[in-house]
Amino acid sequence: MPRFAANLSMMFNEWEFLDRFKAAGEAGFEAVEFLFPYEHPVEQVSLALAGAELEQALFNLPPGDWAKGERGMAAIPGREAEFRASVETALAYAHATGVKRLHMMAGHADPKDPAAQAAYRASLAYAADKLAEHGIDLLLEPINGKDMPGYFLNDFDAAAAYVRESGRPNVRLQFDMYHCELIHGDVSGKLKALYPLVGHVQIASANGRHEPDALGPDYPRLFAELDGLGYTGFVGCEYRPRAGTLEGLGWFSDWKKQA
């Protein structure tokens, strides 16, 4: 059976960020993920996580200036020093939370630009090697062009090629089924083809990025396929509730953690 991680950047927004951990645990989740913890002191994040008795499944490396529209630095030539400093920042939070997976955002760049490709490969190698020293996986996630126009890594096969090319066992694919549905369709086929590379899974409905329900993809079938493939990691619930978070958890009832 899948193990679910609540995404605290999108879910439980009725609470302040540090209060979302407890709310997620009380709702039955056994883990959490989020985009970025860096606005909050590392000690406070660690205490909130431990106080809720949750596992940290994932978060992202710093993305640059998010408020100004930046969505990562890894593929941006000239940002190498800032990117390397961001890895150190993330490691401080990784040590405090015990997380074993960090996602590297690529940024806005032409995926066919040789300079962007070279910058991305160099960033990948640096981050993967630094994280490997601490037993942490580096995740690469393709993001669809509707939600993030101009994003460098916008194709699952391209992401898989970077994973394979790296030759590093701690470089893995972050398989968001929502993005896969919008980019490629046939989530089941793509999952089976790329499963040996998968290090984390995320979900949301294809229509509006809401709860993973009847609007598709067919999540009950995909959850069964994950079980059949032997996936034992967390499934991140990276969706925006249509109404309230708790009101939208009906889909979760069959998988809710038992007290």
C-alpha positions in Angstrom: 0.0 0.0 0.0 1.3 3.5 -0.8 2.7 5.7 2.0 1.7 9.3 1.6 3.5 12.5 2.3 1.5 15.7 2.6 3.0 18.6 0.7 2.9 21.5 3.2 3.5 24.2 0.6 0.1 23.4 -1.1 -1.9 21.6 1.6 -2.9 22.7 5.1 -2.6 26.3 4.1 -5.3 27.1 6.7 -2.5 26.8 9.3 0.7 28.8 9.6 3.6 26.8 8.1 5.1 25.5 11.3 1.7 24.4 12.5 1.0 22.4 9.4 3.2 19.6 10.5 1.0 18.8 13.5 -2.2 19.2 11.4 -0.8 16.8 8.8 0.0 14.2 11.4 -3.4 14.5 13.0 -5.0 14.0 9.6 -3.2 10.6 9.3 -0.1 11.4 7.2 3.2 9.8 8.2 5.5 12.1 6.3 5.6 15.6 4.8 7.3 17.4 2.0 7.4 21.0 0.9 9.0 23.3 -1.6 11.3 25.4 0.6 11.9 25.7 4.3 14.4 28.5 4.2 12.2 31.3 5.5 12.1 29.6 8.8 15.0 28.9 11.2 16.3 25.4 10.8 15.8 24.7 14.5 12.1 25.6 14.3 11.5 23.3 11.3 13.3 20.5 13.0 11.2 20.9 16.2 7.9 21.1 14.2 8.8 17.9 12.4 9.8 16.0 15.5 6.9 17.3 17.5 4.5 15.9 15.0 6.4 12.6 14.8 6.6 12.8 11.0 9.3 11.8 8.5 10.7 14.4 6.1 10.3 12.9 2.6 11.6 15.7 0.4 12.3 19.4 -0.2 14.0 21.5 -2.8 17.4 23.2 -3.0 17.1 27.0 -2.9 15.7 28.2 -6.2 17.2 31.7 -6.5 14.8 34.6 -6.1 11.4 32.9 -6.2 9.5 36.2 -5.8 11.1 37.6 -8.9 10.2 34.5 -10.9 13.3 32.4 -10.7 12.8 28.7 -10.6 16.2 27.3 -10.0 19.8 28.0 -11.0 21.3 24.7 -12.1 21.0 25.4 -15.8 21.9 29.1 -15.6 25.4 29.9 -16.8 27.1 32.4 -14.4 25.2 31.3 -11.3 27.7 28.6 -10.3 28.9 30.2 -7.0 25.4 30.9 -5.9 24.3 27.4 -6.7 27.1 25.8 -4.8 26.3 28.0 -1.7 22.7 26.9 -2.0 23.7 23.3 -1.7 25.4 24.1 1.7 22.2 25.9 2.8 20.1 22.9 1.9 22.4 20.5 3.7 21.9 22.4 7.0 18.2 21.8 6.8 18.8 18.2 5.6 20.8 17.4 8.6 18.2 18.9 10.9 15.3 17.0 9.3 16.9 13.8 8.4 15.7 14.1 4.8 17.3 11.7 2.3 16.1 13.3 -1.0 16.6 16.9 -2.3 15.2 18.2 -5.6 17.4 20.4 -7.8 15.4 22.9 -9.8 16.9 23.7 -13.2 15.6 27.2 -13.9 14.5 29.0 -17.0 16.7 28.1 -20.0 16.5 26.7 -23.5 17.0 22.9 -23.1 18.7 22.9 -26.5 21.3 25.6 -25.5 24.7 24.0 -25.1 25.7 26.5 -22.5 22.6 25.7 -20.4 23.2 22.0 -20.9 26.8 22.3 -19.7 25.8 24.4 -16.7 23.2 21.8 -15.7 25.6 18.9 -16.0 28.1 20.7 -13.9 25.5 21.6 -11.3 24.2 18.1 -11.2 27.7 16.6 -10.7 28.6 19.0 -8.0 25.3 18.7 -6.0 25.2 14.9 -6.4 28.7 14.4 -5.2 28.2 16.7 -2.2 24.9 15.1 -1.2 26.4 11.6 -1.6 28.9 12.4 1.2 25.8 12.7 3.4 23.8 9.7 2.1 21.3 11.9 0.3 19.8 11.4 -3.2 19.6 14.3 -5.7 16.3 14.3 -7.6 15.6 15.7 -11.1 12.0 16.6 -11.9 10.5 17.4 -15.3 7.9 20.2 -15.0 5.2 20.9 -17.6 5.4 24.0 -19.8 1.8 25.1 -18.9 2.6 25.5 -15.2 6.2 26.7 -15.7 6.8 28.1 -19.2 10.4 28.2 -20.3 11.6 25.7 -17.7 14.8 23.9 -18.8 13.8 20.3 -17.7 10.4 19.8 -19.4 10.5 16.2 -20.6 10.7 12.9 -18.7 12.9 11.2 -21.3 15.3 14.1 -21.2 15.4 13.9 -17.4 16.0 10.2 -17.5 18.9 10.7 -19.9 20.5 13.1 -17.5 20.1 10.6 -14.7 21.6 7.8 -16.7 24.4 10.0 -18.1 25.5 11.1 -14.6 26.5 7.6 -13.7 25.9 8.4 -10.1 23.7 6.1 -8.1 22.3 8.9 -5.9 20.9 10.8 -8.9 17.2 9.8 -9.3 14.1 10.8 -11.2 11.3 12.6 -9.3 8.2 11.2 -11.0 5.3 13.6 -10.6 2.4 11.9 -12.2 0.6 15.2 -12.7 3.4 16.6 -14.8 3.8 13.3 -16.7 0.1 13.4 -17.6 0.3 16.9 -19.0 3.6 16.4 -20.8 3.3 12.9 -22.2 0.0 11.2 -21.2 0.1 7.5 -20.6 1.4 7.8 -17.0 1.3 4.1 -16.6 3.5 3.3 -19.6 6.0 6.0 -18.7 6.2 4.9 -15.1 6.9 1.3 -16.1 9.5 2.4 -18.6 11.4 4.7 -16.2 10.7 2.9 -12.9 14.3 1.8 -12.4 15.3 5.4 -12.2 12.5 6.6 -9.9 13.5 8.0 -6.5 10.2 9.7 -5.5 6.6 10.0 -6.7 4.1 12.8 -6.6 0.4 13.1 -7.4 -2.4 15.5 -8.3 -5.3 15.5 -10.6 -4.6 16.5 -14.2 -7.5 19.0 -14.2 -6.5 21.9 -12.0 -3.9 20.1 -9.9 -6.4 19.3 -7.2 -7.1 16.1 -5.2 -6.1 12.8 -6.9 -9.7 11.7 -7.6 -11.9 10.7 -10.5 -10.7 13.6 -12.8 -7.7 11.5 -13.6 -5.2 10.0 -13.9 -6.5 6.7 -12.7 -4.8 6.8 -9.3 -6.2 3.6 -7.8 -4.8 1.7 -10.7 -1.5 3.6 -10.6 -1.2 3.0 -6.8 -1.6 -0.7 -7.5 1.0 -0.6 -10.2 3.4 1.1 -7.8 2.9 -1.8 -5.4 3.4 -4.3 -8.2 6.7 -2.6 -9.2 7.9 -2.8 -5.6 7.9 0.9 -4.8 8.3 1.4 -1.0 9.0 5.2 -1.0 6.6 8.0 -0.2 4.0 9.4 -2.6 4.0 13.1 -2.3 0.6 14.8 -2.3 1.6 17.9 -4.2 -1.9 19.3 -5.0 -4.0 22.4 -4.2 -7.2 21.4 -2.3 -10.4 22.5 -4.1 -11.9 23.7 -0.9 -10.4 23.1 2.6 -7.6 20.6 3.0 -9.5 18.4 5.5 -12.7 18.6 3.4 -10.8 17.2 0.4 -9.2 14.1 2.1 -12.0 11.7 1.2 -9.7 10.0 -1.3 -7.2 9.4 1.5 -9.6 7.3 3.7 -8.6 3.9 2.3 -4.9 4.6 2.9 -5.0 6.6 6.1 -2.5 5.7 8.7 -4.1 3.8 11.6 -3.6 5.1 15.0 
